[in-house]
Amino acid sequence: MSPKDREEFQRLAPSARVVSVAGAGHAIQSDQPRALARLLDEFLSADN
């Protein structure tokens, strides 16, 4: 995500968290399935 896009994203969704996963491209579910599962588990377990 470019710095400009990140800034706009944070403006539109201020409580959102942007996470970069090394080795993952556009299809994180195929490229890094364990990392995605960990991130989803953290998200779903959080007090949102």
Helices and strands as residue ranges (DSSP letters): H 3-12, H 28-31, H 33-45
